[in-house]
Amino acid sequence: MSMDLSVIVVNYNVKAYIDQCLRSVQRASQGLQVEVIVVDNASSDGSVAHIEKHFPWVTCIASPKNLGFGRANNLAAAQAKGEFVLYLNPDTVVSEDNFRRAIEVMRAQPEIGSMGCRMIDGSGHFLPESKRGLPTPAVALYRIVGLAKLFPKHPRFGAYYAGHLAPEESGYVDVHCGAWMLMRGAVLQEIGGFDETFFMYGEDIDLSYRVLLAGYRNYYLADRPILHYKGESTKHQSWHYIKTFHEAMAIFATKHFQGQALAYRALISLGIYAKGLATLTRSWGRTVLPFLLTLFIGYVLSDGVSTYWERNHRYVEGGAYPERFRLVFLPLFAVFWTVSMAFLGAFSKFASLRRVVTAFLITSGVMLASYAFLPMDWRFSRALVALFSLGHLVGFFAVRASLNARGRSGLFYRGYGQAEAHVGSGKWPMDSLALRVLHLRPKTLFFHPEEHSFQGMIDAMISIAALLPDGVRFRMAYPSWTLGSDTQASASDSGKLALSQSPVRRQKRALDVGIGLLALFGVALLLWTKRGRRMLSHVPAVLSGRMTWVGYLVPGPHLPPLRPSVFQHGPGTFTVDIAHDADLRYAENWRPELDVYALLSGSF
């Protein structure tokens, strides 16, 4: 029996993603004769055993070494029997009608040699590499000097991303992305597969160009979008990616533009450093700039407040604070305040007003407590410390407002007591989901693929992203793991647990230290109660890092490890099942206020 389609997937240490990919491939194959070939490039995460156990209908080729993208695909293509061959990345999700629609178009238009399709990233946004122009020296120059960004729809200046076509418009292009690349089997046999000179990146551009040179056309299919997780732009901002990709472009130029190769290579070198500088600048602007501006404005406001206080309260009849006050005390205060707020998550784009206020109260409390331990000649005024903290908060709000002025997601995450929402039976319905998300603003939206079509989930992500470009994080929830483009773990349940992530654990440690200092400051008050005396007795262990203030009800291997705790996050009476679920929820949704509330919930 002849095959309609051969699907080839090259896998390397992404067990959870390829599991999801193959689930979607299975649905998209209904009604078609499809074979699936997976080449595993020496993964160490148990991918091969997982595929063989859960997807026995897949032909799995386990390579003892990493062959690279092109060579691994060629190995599978040599035994493919389909009329069409689809190269598919393991971190993709295809809709149920994707294969059928693509084959239908290819059969109706025999001039098409290869096809690409519309891709969205894990946040629901269109990936521009879905359709591209041929990277000639002129096109590369337009991109490097910024003309492509200034005129993205111009047929010449915007040619790098095929600006003549809107993302929602199907049509002919020059180049496809290898994450989803459909080849006519006869054309593939005629021109050969991927050039194995390219180990990573550039192979898809080279193959697309060879299709054109053979007299065929390349087509962009817009009406059946797919999800491509690691295509998200943030995954492509590392220096290694930039350098590797541009070096692949240099190989392409040497191969196809020999007469212009020298000039092209010079442009490529310029492009590497220009792109690297631009990436560094954007990253600095998103992360470091708010921090530095808040620090600077807070210092300036503190200096103004101290000058007023100095002249109108402290030294009314003449005199001034010592020189070290402005040269040492104010800068150290500004740095400590800003660093503490950053540790507590106030600078996150997903920070709620409640999170910011909680961080401010913790930071201010720690600083007021620390004031009591300063040498007498450094205790300028406790009232000034409080005013300085308020001044820095004003600076924080001013910076956040100015940097978010052009955004559409608002000054803060605006939820109504709901950090997450689930879509499915007995949960949020798929109907009118975008409107519900717009009004209720969950921070994270969980889809349950066993209850929905992949097409429906992809369409919902696109709709929600259009309404709230930076407001929602999407997850696909499975029994063994939860997948999202911004999760660090790729093959375990820990991917959805906040306490498994290093930045969150650092926040918890900073909170422990801050609460310990506050406890020392309030020693007289705490000595009056049993809970307070218990707290004081454990301050040395917490400050030294041997213990944490708040921890699990019943620690276990299913949870991210924590130091032994002084108190528990929940009530003392519970069953094992309740404790298990409560601990998972605590680890998944940990925020500083959870520990603060746990401490305050007891009787002091």
C-alpha positions in Angstrom: 0.0 0.0 0.0 1.4 3.4 -1.0 2.0 6.0 1.6 0.5 9.5 1.4 3.0 11.0 3.8 6.3 10.2 5.6 6.8 12.3 8.7 10.5 12.6 9.8 11.4 13.9 13.3 14.9 14.3 14.6 15.0 14.2 18.4 17.6 15.2 21.0 16.9 15.2 24.7 13.3 16.6 24.5 11.3 13.5 25.6 8.3 15.5 26.8 8.1 17.6 23.7 8.4 14.8 21.2 5.7 12.9 23.2 3.3 15.8 22.6 4.5 16.2 19.0 3.7 12.5 18.2 0.3 12.8 19.9 -0.6 15.6 17.5 0.9 13.7 14.5 -1.3 10.7 15.4 -4.4 12.9 15.3 -3.4 14.6 12.1 -2.8 11.3 10.4 -6.4 10.1 10.7 -7.8 9.2 7.3 -4.4 9.2 5.6 -1.7 6.6 5.0 1.2 8.0 7.1 4.4 6.6 8.4 6.4 8.3 11.1 10.2 7.9 11.4 12.1 9.3 14.4 15.8 9.6 14.5 17.2 10.0 18.0 20.6 11.8 18.1 22.0 9.9 21.1 19.6 11.4 23.7 20.4 10.7 27.4 16.9 11.4 28.7 15.3 8.0 27.9 13.6 9.3 24.7 14.0 6.1 22.7 12.6 3.8 25.4 9.7 6.2 25.9 8.9 6.3 22.2 9.1 2.5 21.8 6.8 2.0 24.8 4.1 4.6 24.1 4.3 4.9 20.3 4.9 1.5 18.9 3.7 2.5 15.5 6.7 4.9 15.1 9.9 3.7 13.4 12.6 4.8 15.8 16.2 4.9 14.7 18.6 5.3 17.7 21.9 6.8 16.6 24.9 6.2 18.9 26.1 9.7 18.3 24.7 13.1 17.4 24.5 13.2 13.6 23.4 16.8 13.3 20.1 17.9 11.9 20.7 17.4 8.1 22.5 14.1 8.3 19.8 12.6 10.7 17.0 13.7 8.4 18.7 12.3 5.4 19.1 8.9 7.2 15.4 8.7 7.7 14.5 10.1 4.2 16.5 7.3 2.6 13.8 4.8 3.8 10.8 7.0 3.5 8.0 5.6 1.3 5.5 8.5 1.2 4.4 10.6 -1.8 5.3 13.5 0.4 7.9 13.9 3.0 7.5 16.2 6.0 10.5 17.3 8.1 9.1 18.2 11.5 10.8 19.4 14.7 10.0 17.6 17.9 9.0 20.8 19.7 6.0 21.4 17.4 2.3 20.7 17.6 0.3 20.2 14.4 -3.4 20.7 14.1 -5.8 17.9 13.2 -6.3 19.1 9.7 -2.8 20.3 9.0 -1.6 17.2 7.0 -4.7 16.8 5.0 -4.9 20.5 3.9 -1.2 20.6 3.0 -1.4 17.5 0.8 -4.6 18.8 -0.8 -2.8 22.0 -1.9 0.3 20.2 -3.0 -1.7 17.8 -5.2 -3.7 20.6 -6.7 -0.6 22.6 -7.6 2.1 20.4 -9.1 4.5 23.3 -9.6 5.0 23.4 -5.8 8.1 21.5 -4.8 8.1 22.3 -1.1 5.8 23.9 1.4 6.2 25.7 4.7 3.4 26.8 7.0 2.4 29.5 9.5 3.9 28.9 12.9 3.2 30.5 16.3 5.4 30.4 19.4 4.5 29.2 22.8 2.9 32.6 23.7 0.6 32.6 20.7 2.6 35.1 18.6 3.5 34.6 14.9 7.0 33.5 14.1 8.4 35.6 11.2 10.7 32.8 10.1 7.6 30.9 8.9 8.1 32.6 5.5 11.4 34.1 4.3 13.0 35.5 1.2 16.3 34.3 -0.3 19.1 35.8 1.8 21.0 37.4 -1.0 23.7 40.0 -0.1 21.3 42.8 -0.7 18.6 41.3 1.5 21.2 40.6 4.2 22.3 44.3 4.0 18.7 45.6 4.3 18.3 43.6 7.4 21.6 44.6 9.0 21.1 48.3 8.5 17.6 48.2 9.8 15.6 48.8 6.6 13.8 45.5 7.0 12.5 46.5 10.4 11.5 50.0 9.2 9.7 48.7 6.1 8.6 45.1 7.0 6.0 44.9 4.2 8.1 46.4 1.5 8.8 43.8 -1.3 12.5 44.7 -1.4 13.5 46.0 2.0 11.2 43.5 3.8 12.2 40.6 1.7 14.1 38.7 4.4 10.7 37.7 6.0 8.8 37.8 2.8 7.1 41.0 3.7 4.9 41.0 0.5 2.8 38.3 2.3 0.8 38.9 5.5 1.1 36.1 8.1 -2.5 35.1 7.4 -2.1 35.1 3.6 -0.9 32.0 1.7 1.4 32.4 -1.3 4.7 31.8 -2.9 7.9 32.5 -1.0 11.6 31.7 -1.4 12.6 29.9 1.8 10.9 27.7 4.4 11.8 26.9 8.0 12.9 23.3 8.7 10.7 23.1 11.7 7.8 22.1 9.4 8.9 21.6 5.8 6.9 19.5 3.4 8.6 18.1 0.3 7.2 16.4 -2.7 8.9 13.0 -2.7 9.8 13.0 -6.4 11.4 16.5 -6.0 13.4 15.3 -3.0 14.8 12.4 -5.0 15.6 14.7 -7.8 17.6 17.3 -5.9 18.7 15.3 -2.9 18.2 15.9 0.8 19.8 18.3 3.2 23.4 19.4 2.6 25.3 17.7 5.5 27.9 20.5 5.4 25.5 22.4 7.6 25.5 20.8 11.0 22.9 23.1 12.5 20.9 26.0 10.9 21.0 27.0 7.3 20.1 23.5 5.9 16.5 24.5 5.3 17.5 27.7 3.4 19.9 25.7 1.2 17.3 23.0 0.5 14.6 25.6 -0.3 16.9 27.4 -2.7 17.8 24.1 -4.5 14.0 23.6 -5.0 13.9 26.9 -6.8 17.0 26.1 -8.9 15.3 22.9 -10.0 12.4 24.9 -11.5 9.8 24.3 -8.8 8.1 26.8 -6.4 8.0 27.1 -2.7 4.6 27.7 -1.1 3.6 29.2 2.3 0.4 27.7 3.8 -1.2 30.2 6.2 -4.6 28.6 7.1 -3.4 25.7 9.2 -1.0 27.1 11.8 1.2 25.0 14.0 2.7 25.6 17.4 6.5 25.7 17.6 7.7 26.1 21.2 11.4 26.7 20.8 10.9 29.0 17.9 10.0 31.6 20.5 12.3 34.6 19.9 13.7 34.6 23.4 15.3 31.2 22.6 17.2 32.7 19.8 18.9 35.5 21.7 22.0 33.7 22.9 25.4 34.6 21.4 26.0 31.0 20.5 22.8 30.9 18.3 23.6 34.2 16.6 27.2 33.2 15.8 26.2 29.6 14.6 23.4 30.9 12.4 25.4 33.6 10.7 28.3 31.2 10.1 25.8 28.8 8.4 24.8 31.8 6.2 28.5 32.2 5.3 28.6 28.6 4.1 25.4 29.2 2.1 27.0 32.3 0.5 30.2 30.4 -0.4 28.1 27.7 -2.0 25.6 29.7 -4.0 27.1 33.2 -4.4 30.7 32.5 -5.2 31.2 35.8 -7.1 29.9 37.8 -4.2 31.1 35.5 -1.4 33.8 37.8 0.0 31.4 40.7 0.3 28.7 38.4 1.7 31.0 37.0 4.3 31.9 40.6 5.3 28.2 41.3 5.7 27.8 38.2 7.7 30.6 39.1 10.1 29.1 42.6 10.5 25.7 41.0 11.0 27.0 38.7 13.8 28.3 41.7 15.8 25.4 43.9 15.0 22.9 41.3 16.0 24.8 40.5 19.1 24.9 44.2 20.1 21.2 44.6 19.4 20.4 41.5 21.4 22.5 42.7 24.3 20.9 46.1 24.2 17.3 44.7 24.2 18.2 42.3 27.0 19.8 45.2 29.0 16.7 47.3 28.4 14.3 44.7 29.6 16.2 43.6 32.7 19.0 46.0 33.8 17.5 49.3 32.8 14.5 49.3 35.1 16.8 48.3 37.9 19.3 51.1 37.3 16.6 53.7 36.7 14.8 52.8 39.9 18.1 52.9 41.8 19.0 56.3 40.4 15.6 58.0 40.9 15.3 56.5 44.4 18.8 58.0 45.2 17.8 61.4 43.8 14.5 61.5 45.7 16.3 60.3 48.9 18.9 63.1 48.5 16.1 65.6 48.1 14.2 64.4 51.2 17.4 64.3 53.3 18.2 67.9 52.2 14.8 69.1 53.3 15.0 67.1 56.5 18.5 68.4 57.2 17.5 72.1 56.8 14.1 72.1 58.4 14.3 69.5 61.2 17.7 68.1 62.0 20.0 71.2 61.6 17.6 74.1 61.6 20.2 76.4 63.1 23.0 75.3 60.9 25.1 72.2 60.2 24.8 69.2 57.9 25.0 65.5 57.8 28.5 64.1 57.6 29.9 63.6 54.1 29.7 59.8 54.4 25.9 60.1 54.6 25.5 61.0 50.9 28.6 59.2 49.6 28.1 55.9 51.4 24.8 55.6 53.3 22.4 56.8 50.6 24.0 54.7 47.7 24.1 51.6 49.9 20.5 52.1 50.9 19.5 52.5 47.2 21.3 49.3 46.2 20.0 47.3 49.1 16.4 48.4 48.5 16.5 47.8 44.7 18.2 44.4 45.0 15.7 43.3 47.7 12.7 44.3 45.6 14.2 42.4 42.6 14.7 39.3 44.7 11.1 39.4 45.8 9.9 39.6 42.2 8.7 43.2 42.1 10.5 43.8 38.8 8.9 40.9 37.0 6.5 41.9 34.1 4.0 39.5 35.7 4.2 41.2 39.1 0.8 42.1 40.6 0.2 45.2 42.7 -0.2 42.8 45.6 3.2 41.3 45.0 4.9 44.8 44.8 3.2 46.0 48.0 4.2 42.8 49.8 7.8 43.1 48.6 7.9 46.7 49.7 6.6 45.9 53.2 9.2 43.1 53.6 12.0 45.3 52.2 11.1 48.3 54.4 10.7 46.1 57.5 14.1 44.5 57.0 15.8 47.8 56.5 14.1 49.3 59.6 15.1 46.2 61.6 18.7 46.4 60.3 18.9 50.1 61.3 18.9 49.1 65.0 22.1 47.1 64.5 24.1 50.0 62.9 26.8 51.8 64.9 25.4 54.9 66.7 27.2 57.4 64.4 25.5 55.7 61.4 21.9 56.0 62.8 20.9 59.2 61.2 17.1 58.9 61.6 14.6 56.0 61.5 12.1 58.4 60.0 14.5 59.1 57.2 14.8 55.4 56.5 11.1 55.1 56.1 10.9 58.2 53.9 13.8 56.9 51.7 11.9 53.6 51.2 8.8 55.5 50.2 10.9 57.6 47.8 12.3 54.5 46.2 8.8 53.1 45.8 7.7 56.3 44.0 10.7 55.9 41.7 9.8 52.3 41.1 6.3 53.2 40.0 7.5 56.0 37.8 10.0 53.8 36.0 7.4 51.0 35.5 4.9 53.5 34.2 7.3 55.0 31.7 8.6 51.7 30.4 5.1 50.3 30.1 3.7 53.4 28.4 3.8 51.8 25.0 2.6 48.4 26.1 -0.9 47.0 26.1 -0.7 44.8 29.1 -1.1 47.4 31.8 1.2 48.6 34.6 0.7 45.4 36.7 -0.7 41.9 36.2 -4.4 42.5 37.0 -5.9 39.3 38.2 -8.9 38.9 40.5 -7.4 36.5 43.0 -6.8 33.9 40.4 -3.2 33.1 39.4 -4.1 30.3 37.0 -7.1 28.9 35.2 -7.7 25.5 33.5 -9.6 24.9 30.3 -11.7 21.8 30.0 -14.6 19.8 31.4 -15.9 21.3 34.6 -13.4 24.2 34.2 -13.3 27.2 31.8 -15.1 26.4 28.6 -13.3 26.8 25.2 -16.3 28.9 23.9 -15.6 32.6 24.4 -12.3 31.8 26.1 -10.5 34.9 24.9 -13.2 37.1 26.3 -13.2 35.4 29.6 -9.4 35.7 29.8 -9.6 39.4 28.9 -11.9 40.1 31.8 -10.5 37.7 34.5 -6.8 37.9 33.6 -5.3 34.7 34.8 -1.6 34.7 34.8 -1.3 31.2 33.5 -3.7 29.3 31.4 -3.6 25.5 31.3 -5.0 23.5 28.4 -5.8 19.8 28.8 -5.1 18.3 25.3 -7.0 15.1 26.0 -10.2 17.2 26.2 -9.6 19.6 23.2 -8.4 19.6 19.6 -5.0 20.9 19.0 -6.5 23.2 16.4 -8.8 24.7 19.0 -6.0 25.3 21.5 -3.8 26.9 18.8 -6.6 29.1 17.6 -7.3 30.1 21.3 -3.7 31.0 21.9 -3.6 33.2 18.8 -6.8 35.0 19.8 -5.7 35.6 23.4 -2.2 36.8 22.3 -3.8 39.4 20.1 -5.8 40.7 23.0 -3.1 40.5 25.7 0.3 40.4 24.0 2.2 40.0 27.3 -0.4 39.0 29.7 -0.8 35.2 29.7 1.4 32.2 29.9 0.2 29.0 28.2 0.7 25.5 29.4 -0.2 22.1 28.0 -1.1 19.8 31.0 -0.4 16.1 30.8 -0.3 13.4 33.5 3.5 13.3 33.6 4.5 16.9 32.8 3.3 20.3 31.9 4.8 22.0 28.9 5.3 25.6 28.0 7.8 27.6 26.1 9.1 29.4 29.2 9.5 26.4 31.5 13.0 25.3 32.2 12.3 21.6 32.7 11.4 19.6 29.6 10.6 16.1 30.7 9.3 16.0 34.3 6.5 17.3 36.5 8.9 19.7 38.1 8.6 22.0 35.0 5.4 23.5 36.5 6.7 23.9 40.1 7.9 27.4 41.1 10.2 26.0 43.8 12.1 24.0 41.3 13.4 27.2 39.6 16.6 28.8 40.9 15.4 32.4 40.8 12.4 31.5 42.9 14.5 29.6 45.4 16.8 32.6 45.7 13.7 34.7 46.5 12.7 32.3 49.2 16.2 32.4 50.7 16.2 36.2 50.7 12.8 36.2 52.4 14.2 33.9 55.1 17.0 36.2 55.8 14.8 39.3 55.9 12.3 37.6 58.3 15.2 36.5 60.5 16.5 40.1 60.8 13.0 41.3 61.6 12.7 38.7 64.3 15.9 40.0 65.9 14.5 43.5 65.8 11.2 42.4 67.4 12.9 40.2 70.0 11.1 41.9 73.0 7.7 41.3 71.4 8.3 37.7 70.3 9.5 36.7 73.8 6.0 37.1 75.1 4.5 34.2 73.0 5.3 30.5 72.6 5.4 30.8 68.8 7.6 33.9 69.0 10.1 32.1 71.3 10.2 29.2 68.8 10.9 31.6 66.1 13.7 33.3 68.0 15.3 30.0 68.8 15.6 29.1 65.1 16.9 32.4 63.9 20.6 31.3 63.8 19.7 28.1 61.9 17.7 30.1 59.3 20.2 32.8 58.8 23.0 30.3 58.3 20.9 28.5 55.7 20.4 25.2 57.6 16.6 25.7 57.9 13.8 27.7 56.2 11.0 29.4 58.0 8.1 27.8 56.1 8.1 24.4 54.3 6.1 21.4 53.3 3.5 19.5 55.3 4.9 16.1 54.3 8.2 16.4 52.3 8.7 13.8 49.6 10.7 12.9 46.4 7.8 14.4 44.3 8.6 17.9 45.6 11.6 20.2 45.0 13.9 19.8 48.0 13.8 22.4 50.8 15.7 22.7 54.0 14.0 21.5 57.2 11.3 24.1 58.1 10.4 25.8 61.3 6.7 26.1 60.4 4.4 24.5 57.8 2.6 26.4 55.1 -0.9 24.9 56.0 -3.0 24.0 59.0 -1.7 21.3 61.3 -4.7 18.9 60.8 -4.7 17.1 57.5 -4.9 13.7 55.8 -2.0 12.4 53.7 -3.9 13.0 50.4 -4.7 16.6 51.4 -1.1 17.1 52.4 0.2 15.7 49.1 -2.1 18.1 47.0 -1.4 21.1 49.3 2.4 20.6 49.1 2.2 20.4 45.3 0.2 23.5 45.1 2.5 25.3 47.5 5.6 24.3 45.4 3.8 25.2 42.1 2.6 28.6 43.1 5.1 29.8 45.7 5.2 33.5 46.3 6.8 35.5 49.2 3.4 36.4 50.6 2.5 32.7 51.1 5.3 32.4 53.7 4.4 35.7 55.3 0.8 34.6 55.6 1.8 31.2 57.0 3.9 32.9 59.7 1.1 35.4 60.6 -1.6 32.7 60.6 -0.3 31.3 63.9 -1.0 33.0 67.2 1.8 35.3 68.2 
